[in-house]
Amino acid sequence: MGTLSWINGSSPASPAHAVSMLHSYLSAAGVRRLYAASNAQVASLSVRTGLTVWCINGTFRWSDDLGQAVTHPADDPEGAARRLNGLAAPLSAAA
């Protein structure tokens, strides 16, 4: 008989909850000045100028510094935070 190991009580129940969890993980990693907003179907988290994470339909979405679309499952906010942590600091201009 198989198990239901994929069932996890800590999975976010809504986009707002997923973004709240992402906010917590990024804050714990030292990222500051995070701004979140949400409604019933979509939530967003402004990480820095030019980097906003959207959560819709069970997926986090953002664009990397090259403008490429990035997605990550909303039921893994810790993993998304790990991916975003390196992008959180603003890029410095070339000297």
mmCIF file as gemmi writes it, N, C-alpha and C atoms, coordinates in Angstrom:
data_model
loop_
_atom_site.group_PDB
_atom_site.id
_atom_site.type_symbol
_atom_site.label_atom_id
_atom_site.label_alt_id
_atom_site.label_comp_id
_atom_site.label_asym_id
_atom_site.label_entity_id
_atom_site.label_seq_id
_atom_site.pdbx_PDB_ins_code
_atom_site.Cartn_x
_atom_site.Cartn_y
_atom_site.Cartn_z
_atom_site.occupancy
_atom_site.B_iso_or_equiv
_atom_site.pdbx_formal_charge
_atom_site.auth_seq_id
_atom_site.auth_asym_id
_atom_site.pdbx_PDB_model_num
ATOM 1 N N . MET Axp A 1 ? 0.841 -1.17 0 1 0 ? 1 A 1
ATOM 2 C CA . MET Axp A 1 ? 0 0 0 1 0 ? 1 A 1
ATOM 3 C C . MET Axp A 1 ? 0.885 1.231 0 1 0 ? 1 A 1
ATOM 4 N N . GLY Axp A 2 ? 0.589 2.192 -0.853 1 0 ? 2 A 1
ATOM 5 C CA . GLY Axp A 2 ? 1.372 3.426 -0.956 1 0 ? 2 A 1
ATOM 6 C C . GLY Axp A 2 ? 1.085 4.381 0.187 1 0 ? 2 A 1
ATOM 7 N N . THR Axp A 3 ? 1.875 5.414 0.235 1 0 ? 3 A 1
ATOM 8 C CA . THR Axp A 3 ? 1.672 6.445 1.255 1 0 ? 3 A 1
ATOM 9 C C . THR Axp A 3 ? 1.27 7.746 0.586 1 0 ? 3 A 1
ATOM 10 N N . LEU Axp A 4 ? 0.776 8.628 1.375 1 0 ? 4 A 1
ATOM 11 C CA . LEU Axp A 4 ? 0.406 9.95 0.892 1 0 ? 4 A 1
ATOM 12 C C . LEU Axp A 4 ? 1.429 10.965 1.387 1 0 ? 4 A 1
ATOM 13 N N . SER Axp A 5 ? 2.702 10.679 1.176 1 0 ? 5 A 1
ATOM 14 C CA . SER Axp A 5 ? 3.764 11.53 1.708 1 0 ? 5 A 1
ATOM 15 C C . SER Axp A 5 ? 3.774 12.916 1.089 1 0 ? 5 A 1
ATOM 16 N N . TRP Axp A 6 ? 3.126 13.104 -0.055 1 0 ? 6 A 1
ATOM 17 C CA . TRP Axp A 6 ? 3.094 14.418 -0.682 1 0 ? 6 A 1
ATOM 18 C C . TRP Axp A 6 ? 2.135 15.36 0.018 1 0 ? 6 A 1
ATOM 19 N N . ILE Axp A 7 ? 1.26 14.844 0.856 1 0 ? 7 A 1
ATOM 20 C CA . ILE Axp A 7 ? 0.348 15.713 1.592 1 0 ? 7 A 1
ATOM 21 C C . ILE Axp A 7 ? 1.132 16.374 2.708 1 0 ? 7 A 1
ATOM 22 N N . ASN Axp A 8 ? 1.117 17.678 2.706 1 0 ? 8 A 1
ATOM 23 C CA . ASN Axp A 8 ? 1.913 18.436 3.665 1 0 ? 8 A 1
ATOM 24 C C . ASN Axp A 8 ? 1.04 19.535 4.248 1 0 ? 8 A 1
ATOM 25 N N . GLY Axp A 9 ? 0.828 19.509 5.53 1 0 ? 9 A 1
ATOM 26 C CA . GLY Axp A 9 ? -0.014 20.503 6.185 1 0 ? 9 A 1
ATOM 27 C C . GLY Axp A 9 ? 0.523 21.912 6.122 1 0 ? 9 A 1
ATOM 28 N N . SER Axp A 10 ? 1.791 22.106 5.73 1 0 ? 10 A 1
ATOM 29 C CA . SER Axp A 10 ? 2.346 23.447 5.687 1 0 ? 10 A 1
ATOM 30 C C . SER Axp A 10 ? 2.216 24.096 4.311 1 0 ? 10 A 1
ATOM 31 N N . SER Axp A 11 ? 1.566 23.426 3.367 1 0 ? 11 A 1
ATOM 32 C CA . SER Axp A 11 ? 1.38 24.018 2.049 1 0 ? 11 A 1
ATOM 33 C C . SER Axp A 11 ? 0.463 25.225 2.144 1 0 ? 11 A 1
ATOM 34 N N . PRO Axp A 12 ? 0.782 26.289 1.416 1 0 ? 12 A 1
ATOM 35 C CA . PRO Axp A 12 ? -0.054 27.486 1.483 1 0 ? 12 A 1
ATOM 36 C C . PRO Axp A 12 ? -1.451 27.228 0.938 1 0 ? 12 A 1
ATOM 37 N N . ALA Axp A 13 ? -2.434 27.815 1.59 1 0 ? 13 A 1
ATOM 38 C CA . ALA Axp A 13 ? -3.828 27.613 1.209 1 0 ? 13 A 1
ATOM 39 C C . ALA Axp A 13 ? -4.296 28.63 0.176 1 0 ? 13 A 1
ATOM 40 N N . SER Axp A 14 ? -3.555 29.71 -0.01 1 0 ? 14 A 1
ATOM 41 C CA . SER Axp A 14 ? -3.963 30.775 -0.923 1 0 ? 14 A 1
ATOM 42 C C . SER Axp A 14 ? -2.718 31.506 -1.419 1 0 ? 14 A 1
ATOM 43 N N . PRO Axp A 15 ? -2.849 32.3 -2.486 1 0 ? 15 A 1
ATOM 44 C CA . PRO Axp A 15 ? -1.71 33.11 -2.92 1 0 ? 15 A 1
ATOM 45 C C . PRO Axp A 15 ? -1.204 34.035 -1.809 1 0 ? 15 A 1
ATOM 46 N N . ALA Axp A 16 ? -2.119 34.618 -1.052 1 0 ? 16 A 1
ATOM 47 C CA . ALA Axp A 16 ? -1.712 35.509 0.043 1 0 ? 16 A 1
ATOM 48 C C . ALA Axp A 16 ? -0.885 34.762 1.083 1 0 ? 16 A 1
ATOM 49 N N . HIS Axp A 17 ? -1.301 33.547 1.412 1 0 ? 17 A 1
ATOM 50 C CA . HIS Axp A 17 ? -0.562 32.753 2.393 1 0 ? 17 A 1
ATOM 51 C C . HIS Axp A 17 ? 0.802 32.348 1.839 1 0 ? 17 A 1
ATOM 52 N N . ALA Axp A 18 ? 0.868 31.974 0.57 1 0 ? 18 A 1
ATOM 53 C CA . ALA Axp A 18 ? 2.144 31.604 -0.047 1 0 ? 18 A 1
ATOM 54 C C . ALA Axp A 18 ? 3.11 32.785 -0.027 1 0 ? 18 A 1
ATOM 55 N N . VAL Axp A 19 ? 2.613 33.976 -0.362 1 0 ? 19 A 1
ATOM 56 C CA . VAL Axp A 19 ? 3.468 35.166 -0.355 1 0 ? 19 A 1
ATOM 57 C C . VAL Axp A 19 ? 3.874 35.526 1.069 1 0 ? 19 A 1
ATOM 58 N N . SER Axp A 20 ? 2.976 35.336 2.016 1 0 ? 20 A 1
ATOM 59 C CA . SER Axp A 20 ? 3.319 35.589 3.419 1 0 ? 20 A 1
ATOM 60 C C . SER Axp A 20 ? 4.451 34.664 3.874 1 0 ? 20 A 1
ATOM 61 N N . MET Axp A 21 ? 4.378 33.401 3.487 1 0 ? 21 A 1
ATOM 62 C CA . MET Axp A 21 ? 5.438 32.454 3.84 1 0 ? 21 A 1
ATOM 63 C C . MET Axp A 21 ? 6.75 32.822 3.141 1 0 ? 21 A 1
ATOM 64 N N . LEU Axp A 22 ? 6.675 33.212 1.863 1 0 ? 22 A 1
ATOM 65 C CA . LEU Axp A 22 ? 7.862 33.643 1.129 1 0 ? 22 A 1
ATOM 66 C C . LEU Axp A 22 ? 8.484 34.863 1.806 1 0 ? 22 A 1
ATOM 67 N N . HIS Axp A 23 ? 7.642 35.806 2.195 1 0 ? 23 A 1
ATOM 68 C CA . HIS Axp A 23 ? 8.092 37.005 2.918 1 0 ? 23 A 1
ATOM 69 C C . HIS Axp A 23 ? 8.853 36.608 4.18 1 0 ? 23 A 1
ATOM 70 N N . SER Axp A 24 ? 8.315 35.662 4.933 1 0 ? 24 A 1
ATOM 71 C CA . SER Axp A 24 ? 8.958 35.213 6.175 1 0 ? 24 A 1
ATOM 72 C C . SER Axp A 24 ? 10.333 34.605 5.914 1 0 ? 24 A 1
ATOM 73 N N . TYR Axp A 25 ? 10.432 33.752 4.891 1 0 ? 25 A 1
ATOM 74 C CA . TYR Axp A 25 ? 11.718 33.125 4.577 1 0 ? 25 A 1
ATOM 75 C C . TYR Axp A 25 ? 12.745 34.16 4.118 1 0 ? 25 A 1
ATOM 76 N N . LEU Axp A 26 ? 12.331 35.098 3.277 1 0 ? 26 A 1
ATOM 77 C CA . LEU Axp A 26 ? 13.27 36.122 2.819 1 0 ? 26 A 1
ATOM 78 C C . LEU Axp A 26 ? 13.69 37.041 3.964 1 0 ? 26 A 1
ATOM 79 N N . SER Axp A 27 ? 12.746 37.387 4.835 1 0 ? 27 A 1
ATOM 80 C CA . SER Axp A 27 ? 13.078 38.215 6.004 1 0 ? 27 A 1
ATOM 81 C C . SER Axp A 27 ? 14.088 37.513 6.896 1 0 ? 27 A 1
ATOM 82 N N . ALA Axp A 28 ? 13.878 36.223 7.119 1 0 ? 28 A 1
ATOM 83 C CA . ALA Axp A 28 ? 14.797 35.447 7.954 1 0 ? 28 A 1
ATOM 84 C C . ALA Axp A 28 ? 16.194 35.395 7.339 1 0 ? 28 A 1
ATOM 85 N N . ALA Axp A 29 ? 16.273 35.507 6.011 1 0 ? 29 A 1
ATOM 86 C CA . ALA Axp A 29 ? 17.564 35.494 5.317 1 0 ? 29 A 1
ATOM 87 C C . ALA Axp A 29 ? 18.21 36.878 5.28 1 0 ? 29 A 1
ATOM 88 N N . GLY Axp A 30 ? 17.53 37.864 5.864 1 0 ? 30 A 1
ATOM 89 C CA . GLY Axp A 30 ? 18.106 39.201 5.938 1 0 ? 30 A 1
ATOM 90 C C . GLY Axp A 30 ? 17.651 40.17 4.87 1 0 ? 30 A 1
ATOM 91 N N . VAL Axp A 31 ? 16.705 39.769 4.028 1 0 ? 31 A 1
ATOM 92 C CA . VAL Axp A 31 ? 16.189 40.674 3.004 1 0 ? 31 A 1
ATOM 93 C C . VAL Axp A 31 ? 15.241 41.656 3.684 1 0 ? 31 A 1
ATOM 94 N N . ARG Axp A 32 ? 15.428 42.934 3.418 1 0 ? 32 A 1
ATOM 95 C CA . ARG Axp A 32 ? 14.616 43.974 4.048 1 0 ? 32 A 1
ATOM 96 C C . ARG Axp A 32 ? 13.804 44.719 3.001 1 0 ? 32 A 1
ATOM 97 N N . ARG Axp A 33 ? 12.897 45.531 3.472 1 0 ? 33 A 1
ATOM 98 C CA . ARG Axp A 33 ? 12.044 46.376 2.626 1 0 ? 33 A 1
ATOM 99 C C . ARG Axp A 33 ? 11.232 45.549 1.64 1 0 ? 33 A 1
ATOM 100 N N . LEU Axp A 34 ? 10.577 44.551 2.149 1 0 ? 34 A 1
ATOM 101 C CA . LEU Axp A 34 ? 9.676 43.72 1.359 1 0 ? 34 A 1
ATOM 102 C C . LEU Axp A 34 ? 8.267 44.288 1.486 1 0 ? 34 A 1
ATOM 103 N N . TYR Axp A 35 ? 7.565 44.372 0.374 1 0 ? 35 A 1
ATOM 104 C CA . TYR Axp A 35 ? 6.206 44.902 0.38 1 0 ? 35 A 1
ATOM 105 C C . TYR Axp A 35 ? 5.277 43.899 -0.297 1 0 ? 35 A 1
ATOM 106 N N . ALA Axp A 36 ? 4.233 43.492 0.413 1 0 ? 36 A 1
ATOM 107 C CA . ALA Axp A 36 ? 3.302 42.485 -0.106 1 0 ? 36 A 1
ATOM 108 C C . ALA Axp A 36 ? 1.92 43.088 -0.323 1 0 ? 36 A 1
ATOM 109 N N . ALA Axp A 37 ? 1.204 42.532 -1.283 1 0 ? 37 A 1
ATOM 110 C CA . ALA Axp A 37 ? -0.186 42.908 -1.546 1 0 ? 37 A 1
ATOM 111 C C . ALA Axp A 37 ? -0.901 41.666 -2.065 1 0 ? 37 A 1
ATOM 112 N N . SER Axp A 38 ? -2.211 41.62 -1.854 1 0 ? 38 A 1
ATOM 113 C CA . SER Axp A 38 ? -2.947 40.448 -2.333 1 0 ? 38 A 1
ATOM 114 C C . SER Axp A 38 ? -4.427 40.746 -2.453 1 0 ? 38 A 1
ATOM 115 N N . ASN Axp A 39 ? -5.094 39.892 -3.218 1 0 ? 39 A 1
ATOM 116 C CA . ASN Axp A 39 ? -6.549 39.808 -3.212 1 0 ? 39 A 1
ATOM 117 C C . ASN Axp A 39 ? -6.877 38.32 -3.213 1 0 ? 39 A 1
ATOM 118 N N . ALA Axp A 40 ? -8.076 37.95 -3.515 1 0 ? 40 A 1
ATOM 119 C CA . ALA Axp A 40 ? -8.484 36.55 -3.39 1 0 ? 40 A 1
ATOM 120 C C . ALA Axp A 40 ? -7.756 35.616 -4.361 1 0 ? 40 A 1
ATOM 121 N N . GLN Axp A 41 ? -7.304 36.13 -5.514 1 0 ? 41 A 1
ATOM 122 C CA . GLN Axp A 41 ? -6.773 35.242 -6.538 1 0 ? 41 A 1
ATOM 123 C C . GLN Axp A 41 ? -5.302 35.42 -6.86 1 0 ? 41 A 1
ATOM 124 N N . VAL Axp A 42 ? -4.725 36.536 -6.469 1 0 ? 42 A 1
ATOM 125 C CA . VAL Axp A 42 ? -3.327 36.81 -6.796 1 0 ? 42 A 1
ATOM 126 C C . VAL Axp A 42 ? -2.677 37.575 -5.65 1 0 ? 42 A 1
ATOM 127 N N . ALA Axp A 43 ? -1.393 37.356 -5.471 1 0 ? 43 A 1
ATOM 128 C CA . ALA Axp A 43 ? -0.632 38.096 -4.459 1 0 ? 43 A 1
ATOM 129 C C . ALA Axp A 43 ? 0.711 38.462 -5.071 1 0 ? 43 A 1
ATOM 130 N N . SER Axp A 44 ? 1.298 39.523 -4.55 1 0 ? 44 A 1
ATOM 131 C CA . SER Axp A 44 ? 2.602 39.946 -5.053 1 0 ? 44 A 1
ATOM 132 C C . SER Axp A 44 ? 3.505 40.335 -3.898 1 0 ? 44 A 1
ATOM 133 N N . LEU Axp A 45 ? 4.797 40.252 -4.155 1 0 ? 45 A 1
ATOM 134 C CA . LEU Axp A 45 ? 5.801 40.64 -3.172 1 0 ? 45 A 1
ATOM 135 C C . LEU Axp A 45 ? 6.881 41.419 -3.905 1 0 ? 45 A 1
ATOM 136 N N . SER Axp A 46 ? 7.013 42.697 -3.56 1 0 ? 46 A 1
ATOM 137 C CA . SER Axp A 46 ? 8.076 43.517 -4.114 1 0 ? 46 A 1
ATOM 138 C C . SER Axp A 46 ? 9.334 43.263 -3.296 1 0 ? 46 A 1
ATOM 139 N N . VAL Axp A 47 ? 10.36 42.751 -3.95 1 0 ? 47 A 1
ATOM 140 C CA . VAL Axp A 47 ? 11.597 42.383 -3.273 1 0 ? 47 A 1
ATOM 141 C C . VAL Axp A 47 ? 12.608 43.525 -3.352 1 0 ? 47 A 1
ATOM 142 N N . ARG Axp A 48 ? 12.681 44.151 -4.495 1 0 ? 48 A 1
ATOM 143 C CA . ARG Axp A 48 ? 13.531 45.327 -4.717 1 0 ? 48 A 1
ATOM 144 C C . ARG Axp A 48 ? 13.056 45.97 -6.008 1 0 ? 48 A 1
ATOM 145 N N . THR Axp A 49 ? 13.603 47.14 -6.323 1 0 ? 49 A 1
ATOM 146 C CA . THR Axp A 49 ? 13.261 47.788 -7.581 1 0 ? 49 A 1
ATOM 147 C C . THR Axp A 49 ? 13.556 46.823 -8.728 1 0 ? 49 A 1
ATOM 148 N N . GLY Axp A 50 ? 12.552 46.583 -9.539 1 0 ? 50 A 1
ATOM 149 C CA . GLY Axp A 50 ? 12.721 45.697 -10.68 1 0 ? 50 A 1
ATOM 150 C C . GLY Axp A 50 ? 12.537 44.218 -10.404 1 0 ? 50 A 1
ATOM 151 N N . LEU Axp A 51 ? 12.218 43.858 -9.158 1 0 ? 51 A 1
ATOM 152 C CA . LEU Axp A 51 ? 12.012 42.439 -8.834 1 0 ? 51 A 1
ATOM 153 C C . LEU Axp A 51 ? 10.744 42.28 -8.004 1 0 ? 51 A 1
ATOM 154 N N . THR Axp A 52 ? 9.688 41.875 -8.67 1 0 ? 52 A 1
ATOM 155 C CA . THR Axp A 52 ? 8.412 41.599 -8.021 1 0 ? 52 A 1
ATOM 156 C C . THR Axp A 52 ? 8.049 40.151 -8.286 1 0 ? 52 A 1
ATOM 157 N N . VAL Axp A 53 ? 7.651 39.464 -7.236 1 0 ? 53 A 1
ATOM 158 C CA . VAL Axp A 53 ? 7.21 38.074 -7.342 1 0 ? 53 A 1
ATOM 159 C C . VAL Axp A 53 ? 5.692 38.069 -7.3 1 0 ? 53 A 1
ATOM 160 N N . TRP Axp A 54 ? 5.082 37.387 -8.251 1 0 ? 54 A 1
ATOM 161 C CA . TRP Axp A 54 ? 3.636 37.224 -8.304 1 0 ? 54 A 1
ATOM 162 C C . TRP Axp A 54 ? 3.303 35.786 -7.952 1 0 ? 54 A 1
ATOM 163 N N . CYS Axp A 55 ? 2.193 35.584 -7.274 1 0 ? 55 A 1
ATOM 164 C CA . CYS Axp A 55 ? 1.715 34.236 -6.991 1 0 ? 55 A 1
ATOM 165 C C . CYS Axp A 55 ? 0.295 34.124 -7.526 1 0 ? 55 A 1
ATOM 166 N N . ILE Axp A 56 ? 0.129 33.229 -8.475 1 0 ? 56 A 1
ATOM 167 C CA . ILE Axp A 56 ? -1.18 33.013 -9.089 1 0 ? 56 A 1
ATOM 168 C C . ILE Axp A 56 ? -1.25 31.567 -9.58 1 0 ? 56 A 1
ATOM 169 N N . ASN Axp A 57 ? -2.402 30.968 -9.419 1 0 ? 57 A 1
ATOM 170 C CA . ASN Axp A 57 ? -2.628 29.588 -9.876 1 0 ? 57 A 1
ATOM 171 C C . ASN Axp A 57 ? -1.578 28.606 -9.355 1 0 ? 57 A 1
ATOM 172 N N . GLY Axp A 58 ? -1.184 28.764 -8.102 1 0 ? 58 A 1
ATOM 173 C CA . GLY Axp A 58 ? -0.27 27.817 -7.48 1 0 ? 58 A 1
ATOM 174 C C . GLY Axp A 58 ? 1.184 27.946 -7.903 1 0 ? 58 A 1
ATOM 175 N N . THR Axp A 59 ? 1.54 29.082 -8.504 1 0 ? 59 A 1
ATOM 176 C CA . THR Axp A 59 ? 2.901 29.275 -8.999 1 0 ? 59 A 1
ATOM 177 C C . THR Axp A 59 ? 3.42 30.66 -8.645 1 0 ? 59 A 1
ATOM 178 N N . PHE Axp A 60 ? 4.674 30.715 -8.161 1 0 ? 60 A 1
ATOM 179 C CA . PHE Axp A 60 ? 5.377 31.986 -8.042 1 0 ? 60 A 1
ATOM 180 C C . PHE Axp A 60 ? 5.956 32.298 -9.416 1 0 ? 60 A 1
ATOM 181 N N . ARG Axp A 61 ? 5.9 33.579 -9.809 1 0 ? 61 A 1
ATOM 182 C CA . ARG Axp A 61 ? 6.444 34.004 -11.1 1 0 ? 61 A 1
ATOM 183 C C . ARG Axp A 61 ? 7.22 35.3 -10.912 1 0 ? 61 A 1
ATOM 184 N N . TRP Axp A 62 ? 8.38 35.381 -11.545 1 0 ? 62 A 1
ATOM 185 C CA . TRP Axp A 62 ? 9.144 36.624 -11.55 1 0 ? 62 A 1
ATOM 186 C C . TRP Axp A 62 ? 10.047 36.615 -12.771 1 0 ? 62 A 1
ATOM 187 N N . SER Axp A 63 ? 10.703 37.734 -13.028 1 0 ? 63 A 1
ATOM 188 C CA . SER Axp A 63 ? 11.68 37.82 -14.112 1 0 ? 63 A 1
ATOM 189 C C . SER Axp A 63 ? 13.055 37.997 -13.506 1 0 ? 63 A 1
ATOM 190 N N . ASP Axp A 64 ? 14.034 37.269 -14.053 1 0 ? 64 A 1
ATOM 191 C CA . ASP Axp A 64 ? 15.401 37.415 -13.554 1 0 ? 64 A 1
ATOM 192 C C . ASP Axp A 64 ? 15.998 38.711 -14.107 1 0 ? 64 A 1
ATOM 193 N N . ASP Axp A 65 ? 17.25 38.973 -13.785 1 0 ? 65 A 1
ATOM 194 C CA . ASP Axp A 65 ? 17.883 40.226 -14.187 1 0 ? 65 A 1
ATOM 195 C C . ASP Axp A 65 ? 18.106 40.334 -15.693 1 0 ? 65 A 1
ATOM 196 N N . LEU Axp A 66 ? 17.971 39.237 -16.411 1 0 ? 66 A 1
ATOM 197 C CA . LEU Axp A 66 ? 18.073 39.255 -17.867 1 0 ? 66 A 1
ATOM 198 C C . LEU Axp A 66 ? 16.701 39.338 -18.525 1 0 ? 66 A 1
ATOM 199 N N . GLY Axp A 67 ? 15.655 39.432 -17.701 1 0 ? 67 A 1
ATOM 200 C CA . GLY Axp A 67 ? 14.299 39.523 -18.217 1 0 ? 67 A 1
ATOM 201 C C . GLY Axp A 67 ? 13.651 38.191 -18.525 1 0 ? 67 A 1
ATOM 202 N N . GLN Axp A 68 ? 14.315 37.099 -18.176 1 0 ? 68 A 1
ATOM 203 C CA . GLN Axp A 68 ? 13.765 35.768 -18.428 1 0 ? 68 A 1
ATOM 204 C C . GLN Axp A 68 ? 12.728 35.415 -17.367 1 0 ? 68 A 1
ATOM 205 N N . ALA Axp A 69 ? 11.623 34.855 -17.8 1 0 ? 69 A 1
ATOM 206 C CA . ALA Axp A 69 ? 10.574 34.439 -16.866 1 0 ? 69 A 1
ATOM 207 C C . ALA Axp A 69 ? 11.056 33.257 -16.037 1 0 ? 69 A 1
ATOM 208 N N . VAL Axp A 70 ? 10.771 33.317 -14.745 1 0 ? 70 A 1
ATOM 209 C CA . VAL Axp A 70 ? 11.121 32.246 -13.81 1 0 ? 70 A 1
ATOM 210 C C . VAL Axp A 70 ? 9.847 31.833 -13.094 1 0 ? 70 A 1
ATOM 211 N N . THR Axp A 71 ? 9.643 30.544 -12.925 1 0 ? 71 A 1
ATOM 212 C CA . THR Axp A 71 ? 8.502 30.056 -12.149 1 0 ? 71 A 1
ATOM 213 C C . THR Axp A 71 ? 9.001 29.087 -11.087 1 0 ? 71 A 1
ATOM 214 N N . HIS Axp A 72 ? 8.204 28.971 -10.038 1 0 ? 72 A 1
ATOM 215 C CA . HIS Axp A 72 ? 8.523 28.056 -8.94 1 0 ? 72 A 1
ATOM 216 C C . HIS Axp A 72 ? 7.201 27.692 -8.27 1 0 ? 72 A 1
ATOM 217 N N . PRO Axp A 73 ? 7.016 26.441 -7.858 1 0 ? 73 A 1
ATOM 218 C CA . PRO Axp A 73 ? 5.757 26.035 -7.221 1 0 ? 73 A 1
ATOM 219 C C . PRO Axp A 73 ? 5.484 26.832 -5.941 1 0 ? 73 A 1
ATOM 220 N N . ALA Axp A 74 ? 4.268 27.329 -5.811 1 0 ? 74 A 1
ATOM 221 C CA . ALA Axp A 74 ? 3.893 28.116 -4.63 1 0 ? 74 A 1
ATOM 222 C C . ALA Axp A 74 ? 3.847 27.275 -3.367 1 0 ? 74 A 1
ATOM 223 N N . ASP Axp A 75 ? 3.794 25.957 -3.501 1 0 ? 75 A 1
ATOM 224 C CA . ASP Axp A 75 ? 3.791 25.121 -2.297 1 0 ? 75 A 1
ATOM 225 C C . ASP Axp A 75 ? 5.205 24.88 -1.771 1 0 ? 75 A 1
ATOM 226 N N . ASP Axp A 76 ? 6.191 25.584 -2.343 1 0 ? 76 A 1
ATOM 227 C CA . ASP Axp A 76 ? 7.575 25.515 -1.863 1 0 ? 76 A 1
ATOM 228 C C . ASP Axp A 76 ? 8.143 26.929 -1.691 1 0 ? 76 A 1
ATOM 229 N N . PRO Axp A 77 ? 7.568 27.715 -0.775 1 0 ? 77 A 1
ATOM 230 C CA . PRO Axp A 77 ? 8.07 29.08 -0.592 1 0 ? 77 A 1
ATOM 231 C C . PRO Axp A 77 ? 9.511 29.124 -0.093 1 0 ? 77 A 1
ATOM 232 N N . GLU Axp A 78 ? 9.937 28.112 0.65 1 0 ? 78 A 1
ATOM 233 C CA . GLU Axp A 78 ? 11.324 28.086 1.119 1 0 ? 78 A 1
ATOM 234 C C . GLU Axp A 78 ? 12.283 27.939 -0.06 1 0 ? 78 A 1
ATOM 235 N N . GLY Axp A 79 ? 11.961 27.071 -0.992 1 0 ? 79 A 1
ATOM 236 C CA . GLY Axp A 79 ? 12.79 26.908 -2.186 1 0 ? 79 A 1
ATOM 237 C C . GLY Axp A 79 ? 12.801 28.162 -3.043 1 0 ? 79 A 1
ATOM 238 N N . ALA Axp A 80 ? 11.65 28.814 -3.171 1 0 ? 80 A 1
ATOM 239 C CA . ALA Axp A 80 ? 11.591 30.069 -3.924 1 0 ? 80 A 1
ATOM 240 C C . ALA Axp A 80 ? 12.457 31.127 -3.256 1 0 ? 80 A 1
ATOM 241 N N . ALA Axp A 81 ? 12.424 31.184 -1.933 1 0 ? 81 A 1
ATOM 242 C CA . ALA Axp A 81 ? 13.245 32.156 -1.202 1 0 ? 81 A 1
ATOM 243 C C . ALA Axp A 81 ? 14.725 31.897 -1.452 1 0 ? 81 A 1
ATOM 244 N N . ARG Axp A 82 ? 15.121 30.635 -1.491 1 0 ? 82 A 1
ATOM 245 C CA . ARG Axp A 82 ? 16.524 30.313 -1.775 1 0 ? 82 A 1
ATOM 246 C C . ARG Axp A 82 ? 16.922 30.814 -3.163 1 0 ? 82 A 1
ATOM 247 N N . ARG Axp A 83 ? 16.036 30.626 -4.123 1 0 ? 83 A 1
ATOM 248 C CA . ARG Axp A 83 ? 16.321 31.076 -5.489 1 0 ? 83 A 1
ATOM 249 C C . ARG Axp A 83 ? 16.354 32.6 -5.576 1 0 ? 83 A 1
ATOM 250 N N . LEU Axp A 84 ? 15.479 33.256 -4.833 1 0 ? 84 A 1
ATOM 251 C CA . LEU Axp A 84 ? 15.385 34.712 -4.885 1 0 ? 84 A 1
ATOM 252 C C . LEU Axp A 84 ? 16.44 35.419 -4.054 1 0 ? 84 A 1
ATOM 253 N N . ASN Axp A 85 ? 16.956 34.773 -3.045 1 0 ? 85 A 1
ATOM 254 C CA . ASN Axp A 85 ? 17.861 35.443 -2.115 1 0 ? 85 A 1
ATOM 255 C C . ASN Axp A 85 ? 19.057 36.074 -2.827 1 0 ? 85 A 1
ATOM 256 N N . GLY Axp A 86 ? 19.608 35.405 -3.809 1 0 ? 86 A 1
ATOM 257 C CA . GLY Axp A 86 ? 20.735 35.964 -4.55 1 0 ? 86 A 1
ATOM 258 C C . GLY Axp A 86 ? 20.35 37.123 -5.442 1 0 ? 86 A 1
ATOM 259 N N . LEU Axp A 87 ? 19.068 37.222 -5.789 1 0 ? 87 A 1
ATOM 260 C CA . LEU Axp A 87 ? 18.594 38.314 -6.636 1 0 ? 87 A 1
ATOM 261 C C . LEU Axp A 87 ? 18.118 39.506 -5.823 1 0 ? 87 A 1
ATOM 262 N N . ALA Axp A 88 ? 18.026 39.359 -4.518 1 0 ? 88 A 1
ATOM 263 C CA . ALA Axp A 88 ? 17.415 40.396 -3.693 1 0 ? 88 A 1
ATOM 264 C C . ALA Axp A 88 ? 18.245 41.667 -3.619 1 0 ? 88 A 1
ATOM 265 N N . ALA Axp A 89 ? 19.562 41.537 -3.647 1 0 ? 89 A 1
ATOM 266 C CA . ALA Axp A 89 ? 20.415 42.724 -3.575 1 0 ? 89 A 1
ATOM 267 C C . ALA Axp A 89 ? 20.412 43.425 -4.927 1 0 ? 89 A 1
ATOM 268 N N . PRO Axp A 90 ? 20.318 44.741 -4.921 1 0 ? 90 A 1
ATOM 269 C CA . PRO Axp A 90 ? 20.341 45.459 -6.199 1 0 ? 90 A 1
ATOM 270 C C . PRO Axp A 90 ? 21.676 45.26 -6.915 1 0 ? 90 A 1
ATOM 271 N N . LEU Axp A 91 ? 21.613 45.227 -8.215 1 0 ? 91 A 1
ATOM 272 C CA . LEU Axp A 91 ? 22.836 45.111 -9 1 0 ? 91 A 1
ATOM 273 C C . LEU Axp A 91 ? 23.58 46.437 -8.951 1 0 ? 91 A 1
ATOM 274 N N . SER Axp A 92 ? 24.89 46.387 -8.837 1 0 ? 92 A 1
ATOM 275 C CA . SER Axp A 92 ? 25.661 47.627 -8.854 1 0 ? 92 A 1
ATOM 276 C C . SER Axp A 92 ? 26.085 47.921 -10.289 1 0 ? 92 A 1
ATOM 277 N N . ALA Axp A 93 ? 26.157 49.19 -10.607 1 0 ? 93 A 1
ATOM 278 C CA . ALA Axp A 93 ? 26.529 49.601 -11.955 1 0 ? 93 A 1
ATOM 279 C C . ALA Axp A 93 ? 28.002 49.292 -12.2 1 0 ? 93 A 1
ATOM 280 N N . ALA Axp A 94 ? 28.321 48.999 -13.438 1 0 ? 94 A 1
ATOM 281 C CA . ALA Axp A 94 ? 29.721 48.745 -13.794 1 0 ? 94 A 1
ATOM 282 C C . ALA Axp A 94 ? 30.518 50.032 -13.627 1 0 ? 94 A 1
ATOM 283 N N . ALA Axp A 95 ? 31.724 49.908 -13.112 1 0 ? 95 A 1
ATOM 284 C CA . ALA Axp A 95 ? 32.556 51.101 -12.863 1 0 ? 95 A 1
ATOM 285 C C . ALA Axp A 95 ? 33.3 51.521 -14.103 1 0 ? 95 A 1
